[in-house]
């Protein structure tokens, strides 16, 4: 029963507890708390605090349409908690978040700073206009995959002067005019995400050209976007640190080449970044993206080595996704690995890469934390084995669909002086020749391993239980060993076993 007095007391206690957590500078998490759900394919089991459980509970009430409890005593939940409660409601049942429900809640959320409505496809311009008129402190708006359109976006610009980030990915009603107004009038906007908005074209990027404040730009999956428009943006956005151009079929080497930093000396001349630093000429305008840290070029089929090589000037580049860029070869990747300190590298489906690239990774990419070489069929067991041994900080490794790899590719993790010291927590060997014996050695030798995906490796349910039993013994021997999830079918949601489930089976 949700009585007003009881809810008010609960809200006050949770607020004081949250304030104490902030003062201490840490989140209290109980080691005895059981997870809300089993660990998924990502291997991250979530152990919630009592506060998070309350967020979910009240969020379910809002999602079910029972907003009458707020009408009786509306001031018992502070705005900071209300942000997370509304986010939990949208995550729990997005199809129940209606314009009418949101409008009822907004009058008591006037100091709201973040609005999370991802997946609420029944939220339209009507309620967004009401939010913009009554929540002047909003800084972050997440409307991904909602029904918001042109008028809703324009209303945000008119009334929200402190807007810093707007996420509109998957909104079919967003137009070029709306994005242009957003860029021209939102003076503090640093994060814009408009991926998978089918009505957007080159016109939406016209206002982005010359913007020195934009830090994050996501324009992936825009089939009408041309390379000329992207070139104009990257040449003048010197503060850009994250850019997503995945699934843009017309974007190729010219756009990527212009991302490499250069210095304009005169109107017609420009020097490379290192040449300008060593010259005595006066430096005028910085061209390119020297601060780029994250770049996604997945499925940009027009990308070649000539464009990728110029990224060597982006010394701060840490995350790169060139999956299914079928024209990229060893020459550009080796130069990039030598000059940039990469932490995440996705090479899925790059058929022209050979062992030369893996040798360069093992030699120069000592800080690599994620490596995806799935569907790369030209790599040999020995080179994969040597790369895993040298990348001492690697946490996630994916070599699925590499049918030419066998158990020898991962043997360095199970034998040798560094046995048990590797920080790998997630391995995907689906569709490879890694057999049951090798998997047993991996489970026993890697105490930090949380997720093992071996779909299509001819493992039975008995083999799966045996893997968990081996990890159970390792946990008893080493109290610091992590829980393990084993996936042995292509449908990841069908069978994911954790130690909690295994205990029940025993």
C-alpha positions in Angstrom: 0.0 0.0 0.0 1.3 3.4 -1.0 0.2 5.8 1.6 1.3 9.4 1.3 2.9 9.6 4.8 4.9 6.4 4.4 6.2 7.4 1.0 7.2 10.8 2.3 9.2 9.3 5.2 10.8 6.8 2.8 11.8 9.6 0.4 13.3 11.7 3.2 15.4 8.8 4.5 16.6 7.9 1.0 17.5 11.5 0.4 19.6 11.7 3.6 21.3 8.4 2.8 22.1 9.7 -0.7 23.6 12.9 0.7 25.7 10.9 3.0 27.0 8.8 0.1 27.9 11.9 -1.9 29.7 13.3 1.1 31.8 10.2 1.6 32.5 10.1 -2.1 31.6 6.5 -2.8 28.6 4.3 -3.5 27.7 1.7 -0.8 27.3 -1.7 -2.4 26.6 -4.8 -0.3 28.7 -7.9 -1.1 25.7 -10.0 0.0 23.2 -8.5 -2.3 21.8 -10.9 -4.9 21.6 -9.7 -8.5 18.3 -8.5 -10.0 19.0 -10.8 -13.0 21.6 -13.2 -14.2 24.7 -11.9 -15.9 24.2 -11.2 -19.6 26.5 -11.8 -22.5 28.5 -8.7 -21.6 29.5 -10.4 -18.3 28.5 -7.6 -16.1 26.3 -8.8 -13.2 24.6 -5.8 -11.6 24.4 -5.8 -7.8 22.0 -3.0 -6.9 21.9 -0.9 -3.8 18.7 -0.5 -1.8 18.4 3.0 -3.3 18.5 1.5 -6.8 15.8 -1.0 -5.9 13.6 1.8 -4.7 14.2 3.7 -8.0 12.9 0.6 -9.9 10.0 0.1 -7.6 8.6 3.7 -7.9 9.5 3.6 -11.6 7.2 0.6 -12.1 4.4 2.5 -10.4 4.8 5.4 -12.8 5.1 3.1 -15.8 1.9 1.4 -14.8 0.1 4.7 -15.0 -0.5 5.2 -11.3 0.6 8.8 -11.0 -2.2 9.7 -8.6 0.2 9.2 -5.7 2.1 12.3 -6.8 -1.1 14.4 -6.7 -1.8 13.9 -3.0 1.7 14.9 -1.7 3.9 15.9 -4.5 6.9 17.3 -2.7 8.4 14.2 -0.9 10.7 13.2 -3.7 13.6 15.6 -4.6 14.4 16.4 -8.2 17.7 14.5 -8.1 15.9 11.3 -7.1 13.1 12.0 -9.6 15.5 12.0 -12.5 16.6 8.4 -11.7 13.0 7.3 -11.0 11.8 8.6 -14.3 14.7 6.9 -16.0 13.9 3.6 -14.3 10.2 3.9 -15.4 11.2 4.5 -19.0 13.5 1.5 -18.9 11.0 -0.8 -17.2 8.0 -0.2 -19.4 8.5 2.5 -22.0 5.2 1.8 -23.8 3.3 3.0 -20.7 5.0 6.4 -20.5 2.4 8.7 -22.1 2.2 12.5 -22.7 -0.5 12.7 -20.1 1.6 10.9 -17.4 4.7 13.1 -18.1 2.7 16.3 -18.0 1.3 15.4 -14.6 4.8 14.8 -13.2 6.5 17.9 -14.6 5.0 20.6 -12.3 6.9 19.0 -9.4 10.2 18.6 -11.3 10.9 22.2 -12.2 14.5 21.9 -11.2 15.1 18.8 -13.3 18.5 18.8 -14.9 18.4 15.5 -16.9 15.4 13.9 -18.7 15.8 10.2 -19.8 13.0 9.0 -22.0 14.9 6.5 -24.3 12.5 4.1 -26.1 9.3 6.0 -25.0 7.8 5.9 -28.4 4.5 7.4 -27.2 6.1 10.6 -26.1 5.4 13.4 -28.7 6.0 17.1 -29.2 3.0 17.9 -27.0 4.7 16.8 -23.7 8.2 17.9 -24.8 6.9 21.5 -25.2 5.5 21.3 -21.7 8.8 20.1 -20.4 10.7 22.9 -22.1 8.3 25.5 -20.7 8.5 24.3 -17.1 12.0 22.9 -16.6 14.4 25.7 -17.4 17.3 24.0 -15.7 17.5 21.1 -18.1 21.0 20.3 -19.3 20.7 16.8 -20.7 17.8 15.4 -22.8 17.6 11.8 -24.0 14.7 11.3 -26.4 16.2 8.4 -28.4 13.6 6.3 -30.3 10.7 8.5 -29.3 8.0 10.2 -31.4 9.4 13.7 -30.9 9.5 15.8 -34.1 10.6 19.1 -35.5 8.4 21.3 -33.2 9.5 19.4 -30.1 13.2 20.0 -30.8 12.6 23.7 -31.6 10.8 24.2 -28.3 13.8 22.8 -26.4 16.0 25.5 -28.1 13.6 28.3 -27.3 13.3 27.8 -23.6 16.4 25.9 -22.4 19.5 28.1 -22.2 21.6 25.6 -20.3 21.2 22.7 -22.7 24.4 20.8 -23.1 23.6 17.4 -24.6 20.7 16.3 -26.9 20.2 12.7 -27.9 17.7 12.2 -30.8 18.9 8.9 -32.3 16.2 6.9 -34.0 13.6 9.8 -34.0 12.0 9.6 -37.4 10.3 13.0 -37.1 13.5 15.0 -36.6 14.3 17.2 -39.6 17.3 19.2 -40.9 15.6 22.5 -39.9 15.2 21.3 -36.3 18.9 20.3 -36.0 20.0 23.5 -37.6 18.0 25.6 -35.1 19.4 23.5 -32.3 23.0 24.1 -33.3 22.5 27.8 -33.9 20.6 28.7 -30.7 21.9 26.2 -28.1 25.0 28.1 -27.1 26.2 25.5 -24.6 25.6 22.4 -26.7 28.6 20.0 -26.7 27.0 16.6 -27.3 24.7 16.0 -30.3 23.5 12.5 -31.3 21.2 12.1 -34.3 22.1 8.6 -35.5 19.4 6.7 -37.5 17.2 9.8 -38.2 16.2 9.0 -41.8 15.0 12.5 -42.7 18.4 14.1 -42.1 20.8 15.1 -44.9 23.8 17.4 -45.5 21.8 20.4 -44.5 21.8 19.4 -40.8 25.6 19.7 -40.7 25.7 23.2 -42.2 25.4 24.7 -38.8 28.0 22.4 -37.3 30.7 23.7 -39.6 33.0 26.1 -37.6 31.5 25.1 -34.3 34.3 25.2 -31.7 32.2 24.0 -28.8 31.0 20.6 -30.1 32.8 17.7 -28.5 30.7 14.7 -29.4 28.9 14.2 -32.7 27.0 11.0 -33.7 25.7 11.0 -37.3 25.9 7.3 -38.0 23.5 5.4 -40.2 22.5 8.5 -42.2 22.4 7.2 -45.8 21.8 10.7 -47.3 25.0 12.1 -45.7 27.7 12.9 -48.3 31.4 13.0 -47.8 31.6 16.7 -48.8 29.5 17.7 -45.8 31.6 15.6 -43.4 34.8 17.1 -44.8 33.6 20.6 -44.0 32.8 19.6 -40.4 36.0 17.8 -39.5 38.2 20.5 -41.1 36.8 23.2 -38.7 35.9 21.2 -35.5 39.2 21.3 -33.7 37.7 20.4 -30.3 35.9 17.3 -31.5 36.8 14.3 -29.3 34.2 11.6 -30.4 32.8 11.1 -33.9 30.5 8.3 -35.1 30.3 7.9 -38.9 29.3 4.2 -38.9 27.1 2.9 -41.7 27.5 6.0 -43.8 28.1 4.4 -47.2 29.2 7.6 -49.0 31.9 8.5 -46.4 35.4 7.5 -47.5 39.1 8.3 -47.4 38.7 12.0 -48.1 36.7 12.7 -44.9 39.1 10.6 -42.8 42.2 12.2 -44.3 40.9 15.6 -43.3 40.6 14.5 -39.7 44.3 14.4 -39.4 45.5 17.6 -37.7 47.3 20.2 -39.9 48.2 23.8 -39.4 47.2 26.5 -41.9 50.1 28.9 -42.5 48.5 30.9 -45.3 45.1 30.6 -46.9 46.3 28.2 -49.5 49.1 26.3 -47.6 48.9 23.8 -44.8 51.6 21.8 -43.0 51.3 18.5 -41.1 51.1 18.7 -37.3 54.7 17.7 -36.7 56.1 19.8 -39.5 54.4 22.9 -38.2 55.6 22.4 -34.7 59.3 22.3 -36.0 59.0 25.3 -38.3 59.5 28.9 -37.5 56.5 30.0 -39.5 53.6 31.8 -37.8 50.8 29.4 -37.0 47.3 30.6 -37.9 44.4 28.1 -38.0 44.3 24.5 -36.8 42.7 22.1 -39.3 41.4 18.7 -38.5 40.6 17.0 -35.2 43.8 16.9 -33.1 41.9 16.0 -29.9 40.0 13.0 -31.4 39.8 10.1 -28.9 36.9 8.0 -30.2 36.2 7.3 -33.9 33.7 4.8 -35.4 34.0 4.1 -39.1 32.2 0.8 -39.1 30.9 -0.3 -42.5 32.4 2.7 -44.4 33.1 0.5 -47.4 34.8 3.4 -49.3 37.6 3.8 -46.7 41.1 3.0 -47.9 44.6 3.2 -46.5 45.2 6.6 -47.9 42.7 8.2 -45.5 43.4 6.0 -42.5 47.2 6.8 -42.6 46.6 10.5 -41.9 45.1 9.7 -38.5 48.7 9.1 -37.2 48.6 12.8 -36.2 45.7 12.2 -33.8 48.0 11.3 -30.9 45.1 11.2 -28.4 43.1 8.6 -30.4 42.2 5.7 -28.0 39.1 4.0 -29.5 38.8 3.0 -33.2 36.2 0.9 -34.9 36.9 0.0 -38.6 34.8 -3.2 -38.7 33.9 -4.4 -42.2 36.1 -1.8 -43.9 37.1 -4.3 -46.5 39.7 -2.1 -48.2 41.9 -1.5 -45.2 45.3 -3.3 -45.2 48.2 -3.8 -42.9 50.1 -0.7 -44.1 47.7 1.8 -42.6 46.9 -0.1 -39.4 50.6 -0.7 -38.6 51.4 3.0 -38.8 48.3 3.9 -36.7 49.3 1.4 -34.0 52.8 2.8 -33.8 51.7 6.4 -33.4 48.5 6.2 -31.2 48.1 4.7 -27.8 45.0 2.6 -28.6 42.9 1.1 -25.9 40.0 -0.3 -27.9 40.3 -1.6 -31.5 37.6 -3.3 -33.5 38.7 -5.0 -36.7 35.7 -7.3 -37.3 35.5 -8.5 -40.9 38.6 -6.8 -42.2 39.6 -9.6 -44.6 42.8 -8.0 -45.9 44.6 -7.8 -42.5 47.3 -10.4 -41.9 49.7 -11.5 -39.2 51.7 -8.3 -39.7 49.0 -6.2 -38.1 48.9 -8.6 -35.1 52.6 -8.5 -34.6 52.5 -4.7 -34.6 49.7 -4.8 -32.0 51.7 -7.1 -29.8 54.7 -4.9 -30.0 53.3 -1.4 -29.8 49.7 -1.7 -28.3 50.6 -2.6 -24.7 47.7 -0.5 -23.4 45.1 -2.3 -25.4 42.0 -3.2 -23.4 39.6 -4.5 -26.0 40.4 -6.3 -29.2 37.9 -7.7 -31.7 39.2 -9.7 -34.7 36.1 -11.7 -35.4 35.6 -12.9 -38.9 39.2 -12.1 -39.8 40.3 -15.4 -41.4 43.9 -14.5 -42.2 45.3 -14.6 -38.7 47.3 -17.6 -37.6 47.3 -19.3 -34.2 50.9 -18.3 -33.4 50.4 -14.6 -34.0 47.1 -14.5 -32.0 48.9 -16.4 -29.2 51.8 -13.9 -29.2 49.6 -10.9 -29.3 47.5 -12.1 -26.3 50.7 -12.7 -24.4 52.1 -9.2 -25.1 48.9 -7.2 -24.6 49.1 -7.4 -20.8 46.1 -5.1 -20.1 43.6 -6.8 -22.5 40.2 -7.3 -20.8 37.9 -8.2 -23.7 38.9 -10.5 -26.6 36.7 -11.6 -29.5 37.9 -14.0 -32.2 34.5 -15.4 -33.1 33.9 -16.8 -36.6 37.7 -17.3 -37.1 37.3 -20.8 -38.3 41.1 -21.2 -38.9 42.0 -20.7 -35.2 42.4 -23.6 -32.9 43.2 -24.2 -29.2 46.8 -23.1 -29.8 45.6 -19.5 -30.3 44.8 -19.1 -26.6 47.4 -21.4 -25.0 49.6 -18.5 -23.8 46.8 -17.6 -21.3 46.9 -21.1 -19.7 50.6 -21.9 -19.5 53.8 -20.0 -18.8 55.1 -17.7 -16.1 52.1 -15.3 -16.5 49.5 -17.9 -15.9 46.6 -16.5 -13.8 47.9 -12.9 -14.1 46.1 -11.9 -17.3 43.2 -9.4 -16.7 41.0 -10.9 -19.3 37.3 -10.8 -18.2 35.5 -11.6 -21.4 36.4 -14.0 -24.2 34.4 -15.0 -27.3 35.6 -18.0 -29.2 32.4 -18.9 -31.0 32.8 -20.7 -34.3 36.5 -21.4 -33.8 38.4 -24.7 -33.3 38.9 -24.0 -29.5 37.8 -27.3 -27.9 36.5 -28.3 -24.5 39.9 -29.0 -23.0 41.2 -25.5 -23.9 38.1 -23.9 -22.5 38.5 -25.8 -19.2 42.1 -24.5 -19.0 40.9 -21.0 -19.7 38.3 -21.1 -16.9 40.8 -22.6 -14.5 43.7 -20.2 -15.4 41.9 -16.9 -15.6 40.5 -15.8 -12.2 39.1 -12.5 -13.6 37.1 -14.2 -16.4 33.4 -13.4 -16.1 32.0 -14.2 -19.6 32.9 -17.1 -21.9 31.1 -17.3 -25.2 31.5 -20.6 -27.1 28.5 -20.8 -29.3 28.9 -23.3 -32.2 31.8 -25.1 -30.5 29.9 -28.4 -30.2 29.6 -28.2 -26.4 26.8 -30.0 -24.6 24.9 -29.0 -21.5 27.0 -31.4 -19.5 30.2 -29.7 -20.8 28.7 -26.3 -19.8 28.1 -27.6 -16.2 31.6 -29.0 -16.1 33.0 -25.6 -17.0 31.1 -24.0 -14.2 32.2 -26.7 -11.8 35.8 -26.1 -12.6 35.3 -22.3 -11.9 33.5 -23.3 -8.7 36.7 -25.1 -7.6 38.8 -22.1 -8.6 36.7 -19.8 -6.6 37.0 -21.9 -3.5 40.8 -21.9 -3.9 41.0 -18.2 -4.7 38.4 -16.1 -2.9 39.0 -13.2 -5.4 37.9 -15.2 -8.4 35.0 -13.7 -10.3 31.6 -15.2 -11.1 31.4 -16.9 -14.6 28.7 -16.8 -17.3 28.9 -19.4 -20.0 27.0 -19.0 -23.3 27.0 -22.1 -25.6 24.2 -21.2 -28.0 24.0 -18.5 -30.7 20.8 -17.1 -29.0 22.5 -15.3 -26.2 19.2 -14.8 -24.3 18.3 -18.4 -24.2 20.9 -19.9 -21.9 23.2 -17.8 -19.7 24.2 -19.7 -16.5 25.7 -18.1 -13.5 27.0 -19.6 -10.3 23.8 -18.7 -8.5 21.9 -20.9 -11.0 24.5 -23.6 -10.7 24.2 -23.7 -6.9 20.5 -24.3 -7.3 21.1 -27.1 -9.7 23.5 -28.7 -7.2 
